[in-house]
């Protein structure tokens, strides 16, 4: 094991929730795709906000001024994390879904009947439902086909994007199959027709460096609770794109980006936690600037998570009556996420058994309901999913695999 991996493993103790036991078993948390655990530094940041800064913003007293510093400073920190220019590009939301609904409602008032929006069958419902709702406004919403191997059909994409396409909304990585979509290729196609590009990076951001300027995206959404922070949605918007949209807001709030899409009082304490979460990620990296440290950290984290995930994949792939969903080739581009089916056993029963052994995994469609329908697993209750985060270890993988082997051996588990 190399020194980088040893350093990452040594940081597992940073997560106090992982020190508990369930039925005498150490907690092994494989539900990073549903939301990561948080390090002590994030817990401290949230707590410290309430101790020292709890107030509304833009007031003329010290706790309010500290709140302003938290909100503004975290916008800058997120911009650095995403490779954006700065403060003006970053908006907060209660979650990614609420931000995307706000965007879709604004686009509903901005676009004309007959204009087209292009989405995909692979996406999380939070990046499908808001856009499908625009059909009520006379907007044509087309869907790119997902292939049986869990990848998008880019020939189908090319056939459906046209001069009437005004927006392409797609995910960077699937939270069901782990598939990483070819965003640079999609960007080229959208440029050709003059469409805007919105990327759901919720499942991508925890595992890989992001550079929104290099990608050339117009909007990008992610969620801090997927990368070791509290429950906060984040929107990156490029240039004047957000200012062009007639967002729903109160006349008392600021009417320009990045504030125009933010409704009501924000979760200030959680935003303080987001700042700490990015600091935590940065602490894994080296470099001569915050941005370079973050990129280096994400590259190291990705190497570690990929090694753990490949070990899980190799061992699962040897188990009889177990089918892994999505890309399985050695050159497949994937996030460290594996969804699988065990013949004759419902995913809910699998996860209940694992949970009793202190192993946390998720079952269902994970809000990726359309691909689950297409793959034919809705009636069975979806899949069992395991995802790798920075705190998972080879020892936990062995526990997971041994438990699954017990399940497939015919032992009664429910």
N, C-alpha and C positions, 0 to 999 in steps of 0.2 A: 504494500500500500504506500502511495507516495505521500510526501510531506503535506501537500495541499489538502488531500483527503483527511489526513490525520488531524489537521487544524480544524476542518469543518466538523468532524465527528466530536472534537473536544468542546464544541459550542452547543451541543445538545442540552447541556445543563442550564443554558440561558432561558429555557422554556419551563417555567415552574409547573405548568399543567401536566407535563410529561412525567413528573415525579410521582404521580399517584398510581395506585394499584387497583385493578378491577378483579374481584374474586381471587385475589392473591397473585394476579398476573400483572407485570409492568405494562403500562399503557403504550400501545404501538398505534400511532395515528396515521392511517393511510388515506384519510379523506381530505388531503390538501386541495383537491379540485373543488370541494364544497366549501372550503375556507380553512386557512392555516391557523395553527396555534400562534400565540404572540409571545415574544420574549419579555423578560422582566423590564427592560428599558422602556417598552411601549406601555406596559401597565403603569410604570412610574410616571411617564409623561402625562397620561390621562389623569392620574391621581393628582399630580402636581398642578395641573391646570385648575382643578377644583380648589386646591389649597391656596393658590396665589393669584388666579386670574379670572375667576368666574364672573362674567358680566356680558352684557350685549356689546356690540362693537360701535365704534365711532363716538364714544362718549368722552367727556372732558375730565375723567378721573383715572386713577392709575390702573385699576383692574381692567377697565375697558380698553385703555391704551395697550395693555399687555395682550389683550385679546386681539386687537388689530395686528400686533406684531406676530402673533401665532398664525392668523389667517393669511397675512401677506407673506410671511416667511415660508409657510408651507406651500403656498402657490409657487414660489420660486424654487423650492426644493423639488416639488413634483415636476416642474418644467425641466430641471436638470436631470432628473431620473428618466424622463421621456425624450430628452434631446431637443426640447422646444426652446424658443427664444427667451421666454420668461413669463412673468406674472400674468400678462394680458391674455395668454393662451389657455389658462387653466381655470375651469369652473368646477364647483363642488355640487354634489347632489346627494340625496338620501341613499341612493344606490344607483347602479348602472341602468336598471330598468326604468326608474322614474325619469332619469335624464334622457333616455332614448324616447320615452313617450313624449316628453316635452319637445324634443327635436322633431318627432314625427308630426305632432300637432302643428308646430310652426311650419314645417314643410307642407302640411295640408293647406295652409293659408297662402303659401308662397308659390306652389306649383299650380298649373292649370289642368283642367280636365283633358285627358288624352296624353299628358306627360307620363313618362314611365319611370318606375323604380325597379331595380334588379336586386333580388335577394337570393339565398341559396337554401337547398333542402337540408344542408348539414348543420345549419346554425342553431344555437340556443334560441329558445322561444322569445327571449327578451330582444333579440335582433330580427325577429320575424313578425311577431304579433303587432308591434307598433306600426310597422310598414304595411302589413296586410290590411290594417284598419283604414288606410288611405283609399282603398277601393270605394269606400262610401263617398269620397269626394270626386269620384270619376277618374282617379289616378289608376293607371294600368300597372299592376305589380306582377312581374314575371319571376319565376324561380329557376335557378340553375340546378340541374340534376346531380344527385350524389350517386356515385357508382357503387357496385357491390363490395368493392375493397375499401370503402370509406373515404375515397378521395373525390374531389369535384371533377365533373366532366368539363374541361376547359374548352373543348370544341363546342359544347352546348352553350357555354358562356359566350363564346365569340359569336355564335349564331343569334343570340338573344339581345346582346347590347347593340344599340342603334342610335341614330341621330335624335330620337325622341327620349332616350334615356337621360334623366336628369340627376339620378343618384344611384350609386351602387353601394349596398349595405351588406357587409359580409364579415364573418369571423376570421381572426388570424389563426386560431387553433380550436379544434373541436374538443369540448369537454366530455364527449362520449367516446370518440375513437382516438383522440390525441392528434389527429391529422393536422399538420401545418399547411395552410393554404399558400399558394404562390401569389403573395400580395404584389411583388414587383411586376409580375406579368399582368395582373389585374389593373394595376396603376397605368400601365402602357395602354391597355384597351380603353380605360376611362378617359385618358388624355385625348385619344383619337376622336372621341365623340363629344368632348367637352363636358362630361359628367363629373359630378363631385363623388368623392370616395370616402365612405365611413367604415371604419374598422372597429369591430368588437375585439379588444385585446385582453379581455378578462382572464382567459385561460392561458394566454401567451406571456403576459407581463411578469408572472412570478418566476419564470424559468429562463428567459432569454433577454439580452439587452435590447432596448427599444431606441430607435432614432427616427422620430416622426418626420424630421426635415428630410432625411435621406430617403425615407419611404415615399414622401410626397403626398401623404394623406391629408384630407381636408378636415376630417373629424376622427378622433380615436377615443374610445371609452375603455376604462378599466376600473377595477374595484380593489381598494386597499386591503380589504380583509382576505384577499387571496395572496397577498405578499407580506404577511406577518403584521398587518395593521388592523385597526378597528373597521367597523362597517361604514364605509364612505364610498360613494361613487365619484368618479373623476372623469371629466370631459376635457380633451384637448381640442381646440378649434384653431384653424389656420387663418391668419390674416383677418380679413373683414367678413368671413363667411357667416359667423354668428351674428354680426351686426345687420346683415341683410335679412335675417329671418325674423318674422313677426312673432316673437315668443310671447307666451302668456305670462304676464307679470302685473304687479300692482303699480299704480302711477307714482307711489311713494318710493319705489326702489330705483336704483341706477339702471338706466335703459340701454347701456352699452356693454359690450363684452369686457370682461368675462362674467359680469354680474347679471346680465339680462335674463339668463336662464335659471338663476337661483331664486327659489321662492321661499319666503319665510325665514325664520331664524335657523341658522346652520347648527350642526352638532360640533360646537367649538372644541370640546374636550377630545372628541374623536379625531378632529383635525390635528390637534397637538400630537396625538398618537401616530398619525400618518407620518408626520415629520420624523418622529423617533424610529418608525419602521424603516424609512429610507436610510436614516443614519445607521441603523443596524445592518442593513444590506451593504452599505458602503464600507463597514468595518471589516468585511471579508476581502476587500480589494486593496490594491496598491496603485499609486500613480501620483502625478504632480498637480492634480485638480480633483475637485469633487466628482465631476463628470467622469474622468478617467478611472477613478477609484470604483465608481458604480459599475461601469462597463466591465472592468477587470473582475469585480466581485461576481457579477452575473455570469460571466464566462466560466469562472471557477465553480460556481454553484451548478451551472448547467452540466459541466463535465461530471461532477459528483452525482447529481440526480440521474443523469443518463446511465452511468455505470450501475447504479442500484436498480434502475428500471429494467435494464437489459438482463440483469441477473434474475429478476422476477419473471420476465418474459421467457427466458430460456428454461426456467424450471416449470412454469405453468404449461409451456408448450409440450412438455413430456408427459403430462397427466392425461390419462385416457378419459374420454367423454367430456373433455373441456375444450371449448371453442373460444378463441380470442377474436374479438370484433375489430375491424379496421385494418389499416395497413400493417403487414407482418413481414415484409421483405427486409433484408439487412440494410438496404439503402433508404428505407422509408423515413421520411422526415416527420417526427412526432414529438409532442410534449411527453413528459414522463407520466403517462396515464394509460392504464390498461383496463378495458371493459371485457368481461367474459361471461360465458354461459356454461353451466354444467347440466348435461342432459338429465332430465327427469327431476331436477331439484329447483325449487323456486328461489330466486335471488334473495327474497326477504328472509327465507329460512337459512340461507347461507350466511347472511350478514348477522342474523340473530345469534347463530352459533359462534361466529367469529367474535362478536361483541362480548359473549360470555367468557371468552378467552383473553379479553383485554385488547382485542384487535379491532380497530375502528375502520370499517369500510362501508360504502354506500350502495344501496340497491335502488333500482327504478330506471326512469328515463332521464333523470338529471336535468329536466327542462329542455333536453334535446329530444323533444317528443316526435318531431317529424322524422329524423333519421331512425329512431327506434321503431316507428311505424313501418318505414320502408324496409328495414331489415327483418321485420316480422316478429318482434319480440314484445309487443305491447300486451297481448293476452297473457303471456307468462309472467308479466310484471317487470319487464325490462332486463337489465343486466346487473351483474356485480361489478363494481368499479374499485380499483385501487390506484392511488396516485402517490407519487414520491415528492417529498419536500426536503428541505435542507437538513432536517433533524432525523430523518429515517436512516436506519442502519442495516447492515448485512444480517446481523443477529435477528432483527425484526423480520427480515425477509424469510429467514429460515423458519421462524415461528409461523408466519403466514402460510408458507408452502406446506409445512407439516399439518397444519389445521385443515387446509384444503384437501390434502391427501386423505385425511381421516374422513372428511365429508364424502369423497368419491369412493371410499372403500365399502360403502354400504351401511355404515353405522347410522343408527337412528338419531337424527339431530333435532327433531321437533316434537 
